[in-house]
C-alpha cells in the first residue's frame, strides 16, 4: 500500500474483498482515517498498525477469516 502514503487527510477507505491483503501496515500514516472497511479480506491476519489511528471510529472486519485477534 505504498501509494497511500501521501493521503494523510483521507477519512474513509473501503478495501473490502482485497484477497491478497495480509496486513494494514501501509495505513498507519493515514491519521485522519475515521472509517475503514476490510470485509472479506480473506488472508488479513494482522491489524496492529491500526492502534495509532486515534480518529478511527468505524472498523468493519466481517468475513476476515484469517484474523484471530484485534
PyMOL commands that set and color helices and strands:
alter all, ss='L'
color gray80, all
select helices_A, chain A and resi 2-4+25-27+48-52
alter helices_A, ss='H'
color red, helices_A
select strands_A, chain A and resi 12-14+35-37+58-60
alter strands_A, ss='S'
color yellow, strands_A
deselect
rebuild
show_as cartoon
